[in-house]
Amino acid sequence: MSKVMISTKQLSKSYGKSGRVIALDRLNLDVYEGETFGLLGPNGAGKTTTVRLLNCIVKPTGGSATVGGYDLIEDSIEIKRITGLLAESPGLYEKLSAREFLEFMGALYDVPSDMLSDRADKLLRLFGLHSRRNHLLEGYSRGMKQKVLIAAALIHDPPLLFFDEPTSTLDPSAALMVKDMMKGLAENAGKTIVVCSHILPIVEELCDRIGIINRGKLVAIGTLDELLERTGKDTLEKAYIDITGAVQQKELLSWRELRSAKT
């Protein structure tokens, strides 16, 4: 059996003084070494919260988790060393060149100085940016900036990568480029990848297993075939609508019953 790279037990996150705003509700999830796992759901479903928790950017309000065998609370520094993150709204220092930015990011991850320059050059060549390595990032196109950000997530060669809405702001050609890169990382470099998106074709094309999250809850998980069999549908889109729609209908009925009881 493959090694478990991510394991969560009742992992939860809420906000507000009374904790009434629940962003993630008792998530139980295992992600295995070498797989590409897709977390699918509408905007505001809890996908980004999950990513932020598993990258130790925010702390949970309940439950527990391990990432790469490290405890989410006790070993946050070690977790950050073994993960790479492409955030949905990443920060980019546009007054730096691409090479300077990668070297800066590598230094943050304590990549040895005698390795850093060579690694940055190799990544820039890999992504077709070496000829513009000394150009300021402010002059890069959106797709080129996304390449640099992916390179920054790889600069310390982490075994586990998180991509949060990796193509949501890109044009079709740039989105295709990013998808091909992610596929290559999984197939040729053996990385474990978590992809969060509300764009169904990306998840369908790239992911070995898919989890559907809605209103902070993981409501379904399985391979594409398993999700189709569960719902009796012939496409992921129809299965997704069936699963998330059923959850919303159940919540609406519960709200109506509660309101009727009060009146």
C-alpha positions in Angstrom: 0.0 0.0 0.0 1.2 3.5 -0.8 2.5 5.8 1.9 0.0 8.2 3.3 1.3 11.8 2.6 -1.6 13.7 4.1 -4.0 12.4 6.8 -6.6 14.5 8.5 -8.9 13.5 11.4 -11.9 15.7 12.0 -9.9 18.7 10.9 -11.9 21.9 11.3 -11.6 25.7 11.0 -14.0 28.3 12.1 -13.9 32.1 12.5 -15.5 34.7 14.7 -15.7 35.0 18.5 -18.3 32.3 18.8 -16.9 30.2 16.0 -20.2 30.4 14.1 -18.5 30.9 10.7 -17.4 27.4 9.8 -14.9 27.3 6.9 -14.0 23.6 7.2 -16.1 21.1 9.1 -14.5 17.9 10.4 -12.5 16.8 7.4 -11.4 13.2 7.3 -9.0 12.6 4.3 -6.0 10.6 3.3 -3.9 11.4 0.3 -1.3 8.9 -0.9 2.3 9.3 -2.1 2.5 9.8 -5.8 -1.2 10.5 -6.5 -2.7 13.6 -7.9 -5.7 14.4 -5.7 -8.4 16.9 -6.7 -10.4 18.9 -4.3 -13.5 20.1 -6.2 -16.1 22.5 -5.0 -17.8 25.9 -5.6 -16.2 29.2 -4.5 -16.3 29.5 -0.7 -16.7 25.7 -0.2 -13.5 25.4 1.9 -10.9 24.4 -0.6 -8.5 27.3 0.1 -9.0 26.9 3.8 -7.9 23.3 3.5 -4.8 24.3 1.6 -4.0 27.0 4.1 -4.3 24.6 7.0 -2.2 21.9 5.4 0.5 24.4 4.6 0.5 25.8 8.2 -0.6 29.2 7.1 -3.5 29.2 9.5 -4.1 27.0 12.6 -7.1 24.6 12.9 -9.7 25.1 15.6 -10.4 21.4 15.9 -9.1 18.0 14.8 -5.6 17.0 13.8 -3.6 16.2 10.7 -0.2 15.0 9.5 1.6 16.0 6.4 4.5 13.9 5.3 4.4 12.2 8.7 4.7 15.6 10.5 2.2 16.9 12.9 0.3 20.0 11.7 0.8 21.9 15.0 4.0 20.5 16.4 6.1 20.3 13.2 5.0 23.3 11.1 8.5 24.2 10.1 9.2 20.7 8.8 5.9 20.7 6.9 6.8 23.9 5.1 10.1 22.4 4.1 8.5 19.5 2.3 5.6 21.4 0.6 5.3 23.7 -2.3 2.4 26.0 -2.7 0.9 27.8 -5.7 -1.7 30.0 -4.0 -4.9 31.3 -5.6 -3.7 34.9 -5.1 0.0 34.6 -4.8 2.4 37.5 -4.0 5.0 38.4 -6.6 7.7 41.0 -6.3 7.5 42.6 -9.7 10.5 44.8 -9.3 12.7 41.7 -9.2 13.8 39.7 -12.2 12.7 36.1 -12.5 16.1 34.9 -11.5 16.3 37.2 -8.5 12.8 36.1 -7.4 13.6 32.4 -7.6 16.9 32.9 -5.7 15.0 34.9 -3.0 12.4 32.2 -2.6 15.1 29.5 -2.5 16.9 31.4 0.2 13.7 31.5 2.3 13.7 27.7 2.1 17.4 27.4 3.0 18.4 26.0 -0.3 22.3 25.9 -0.1 23.8 28.9 -1.9 26.1 26.7 -4.0 23.0 24.9 -5.4 20.5 27.7 -5.6 21.8 29.6 -8.7 22.1 26.4 -10.7 18.6 25.2 -9.6 17.0 28.5 -10.6 18.6 28.4 -14.0 17.5 24.9 -14.6 13.9 25.8 -13.7 13.9 28.8 -15.9 15.1 26.7 -18.8 12.5 24.1 -18.0 9.7 26.7 -18.2 11.2 28.4 -21.3 12.1 31.6 -19.5 15.9 31.5 -19.4 16.3 34.1 -22.2 14.3 36.6 -20.1 15.7 35.6 -16.7 17.1 39.1 -16.0 13.9 40.9 -17.1 11.8 42.4 -14.4 8.6 40.4 -13.6 6.4 43.5 -14.1 7.0 43.1 -17.8 5.9 39.4 -17.9 2.6 38.2 -19.2 0.2 36.5 -16.8 1.1 33.1 -18.1 4.8 33.8 -17.7 4.2 35.0 -14.2 2.4 31.8 -13.4 5.4 29.8 -14.7 7.6 31.7 -12.4 5.3 31.0 -9.5 5.3 27.3 -10.2 9.1 27.4 -10.4 9.1 29.1 -7.0 7.0 26.3 -5.6 9.5 23.8 -6.9 12.7 25.7 -6.0 13.4 23.6 -2.9 12.3 20.3 -4.6 9.4 19.4 -2.3 7.8 16.0 -2.5 4.3 17.5 -2.0 2.7 20.2 -4.1 -0.5 22.2 -3.7 -2.1 24.1 -6.6 -5.0 26.3 -5.6 -7.1 27.3 -8.6 -4.0 27.1 -10.9 -5.7 28.2 -14.1 -8.6 30.4 -13.0 -7.1 33.7 -14.2 -5.3 32.3 -17.3 -6.2 32.4 -21.0 -6.8 29.0 -22.7 -3.2 28.6 -24.0 -1.6 29.5 -20.7 -4.0 27.2 -18.9 -3.0 24.3 -21.2 0.6 25.0 -20.5 0.0 24.9 -16.7 -2.0 21.6 -17.0 0.8 20.0 -19.1 3.4 21.0 -16.5 1.3 19.6 -13.6 0.9 16.3 -15.5 4.6 16.1 -16.1 5.4 16.7 -12.5 3.2 13.8 -11.5 4.2 11.4 -14.2 8.0 12.2 -14.5 9.0 13.6 -11.1 6.8 11.4 -8.9 5.4 14.3 -6.9 2.3 14.1 -4.8 -0.1 16.8 -5.9 -3.2 18.4 -4.5 -5.2 20.4 -7.0 -8.0 22.6 -5.7 -10.4 24.0 -8.3 -14.0 24.7 -9.2 -13.1 24.1 -12.9 -14.3 20.5 -13.5 -12.2 19.6 -16.7 -8.9 20.3 -14.9 -9.8 18.0 -12.1 -11.2 15.3 -14.4 -8.1 15.3 -16.6 -5.4 15.4 -14.0 -6.6 13.7 -10.9 -6.4 10.1 -9.8 -9.0 10.6 -7.1 -11.5 13.5 -6.5 -13.0 14.8 -3.3 -16.0 17.1 -3.5 -16.3 19.7 -0.8 -19.4 21.8 -0.2 -20.0 24.3 2.5 -17.0 23.1 4.5 -17.9 19.4 4.3 -16.3 16.6 2.3 -19.5 15.2 0.7 -18.0 12.6 -1.7 -14.6 11.0 -2.5 -13.4 8.5 -5.1 -12.1 8.0 -8.6 -14.0 9.5 -11.5 -15.6 6.1 -12.2 -16.6 5.6 -8.6 -18.3 9.0 -8.5 -20.1 8.3 -11.7 -21.3 5.0 -10.5 -22.5 6.5 -7.2 -24.6 9.0 -8.9 -25.6 7.1 -12.0 -24.4 9.9 -14.2 -22.3 9.8 -17.3 -20.1 12.9 -16.7 -18.3 14.5 -13.8 -20.3 17.7 -14.3 -23.6 15.9 -13.9 -22.3 13.9 -10.9 -21.0 17.1 -9.3 -24.3 18.9 -9.7 -26.1 15.8 -8.4 -23.9 15.6 -5.2 -23.7 19.3 -4.4 -27.3 19.9 -5.3 -28.5 17.1 -3.0 -26.5 18.7 -0.1 -28.0 22.1 -0.7 -31.5 20.7 -0.9 -31.0 18.7 2.3 -29.8 21.9 4.1 -32.7 23.9 2.7 -35.2 21.3 4.0 -33.6 21.3 7.4 -33.8 25.1 7.6 -37.5 25.0 6.6 -38.2 22.3 9.3 -36.4 24.3 11.9 -38.3 27.5 11.0 -41.6 25.6 11.1 -40.9 24.2 14.5 -40.2 27.7 15.8 -43.4 29.1 14.5 
